[in-house]
């Protein structure tokens, strides 16, 4: 019945110029998009330069060490006054073989110190009741009131076997110091006379085992320089 269709709105026909303009526009837009993308990529990949500033930090000053406080002064100890008394002359153990130079203008001794009044070891200008200094020098036989005596049975004086078998007798004159306890003082042994070295060695080895009654001066025990003979003899049948 209806063989002919009627178009409600006629379709516009595109011209050739519009197509060309549209193509150019799309090409420009695409190119711009690609360029922008590349620029953004380069900006992201480009390393960023950071500015670093160095700041000097002052070290913390350490407090000064505390000052050392000087110790309090020690109490001054006064030396005991010398006693009122006299000096005792002692001859030297080792006699020098050369005379020293003598100054005749110098006063060597004070005669008042040898008056014999007061305590032995004191001085004429000392104080009554003063303390006498310790006298460590040994006395000689003629200076002591009570001489050193060996305690019988003390000591082990051994006869040398070689000299005994050879029937050799002998004697040793020894010099040594006996202290205030009655013992031989180490290092003071000296041989004055000996008939054989083996006898000397026997005496030297026996001295530390010997015991003595010490010497006395004024009731006080003192050291004494002793000269004692030791005889080695064989019993003859």
Secondary structure, DSSP 8 states (H G I E B T S, - for coil): -------SS------HHHHHHHHHHHHHHHHHHHHHHHHHHHHHHS------------------------------------BBEE------SS--SS-----TTS----GGGGS--SEET-BTT-BTT-------S-B-GGG-SB--EE-TT-S-----HHHHHTT--EEEEEEEEE-TTS-B-TT--EEEEES-HHHHHHHHHHHTT--EE-EEETTEEE-EEEEEEEEE-----
